[in-house]
Amino acid sequence: MYIQKHPFATDEQLAEHFGVSVATIRLDRQKLAIPEARERIRRLAETSHDALRSLDQQEITGELKELRLNEYAVSELTIEAQHVFHRYQIARGHVLFAQVNSLATAMVDADIAVTAKSELRFANPAYLGETVHARVEVVARRKHVLRCFAVAHVEKKIILKGQIWMIAGPVWNA
């Protein structure tokens, strides 16, 4: 079933895929007792990720969707008024950085994780009301240092991408 392979699909995306109206999708979804996208995502998120270790759920910028410790993490962030430069309605860079950096931190399987270095390129702006999807995955590990690839996008438009190095601690002298 298409919706099982694409659980994040909205009613609008389903309507486009099947070539029917959004109203038809909603009626069919209701008749088949299929929850709306937000509820499907919430249920999937509850069952599809490992337990956080290095930070608390509320410390993640955005909504955590998937987590596999020391492998990858996925989140969504809807850009709201407090996230933008008011004159141009574009997201502030530190908000987008916080989204991928908090994902990288959450992904580390350690009691403490800190950012050692980041190299990110901001390719396009994200605008007020858009939802930024971010994914961070471990691409290399050497002792206590994890090198991660990060990418954030709105639909198919890349917002930022690059690398983040994380230190799984404690490995330093206090």
Secondary structure by P-SEA (a helix, b strand, c coil): ccccccccccaaaaaaaacccaaaaaaaaaaaccccaaaaaaaaaaccccccccccccccccccccccccccccccccccccccccccccccaaaaaaaaaaaaaaaccccbbbbcbbbbbbcccccccbbbbbbbbbccccccbbbbbbbbbccccccbbbbbbbbccccccc
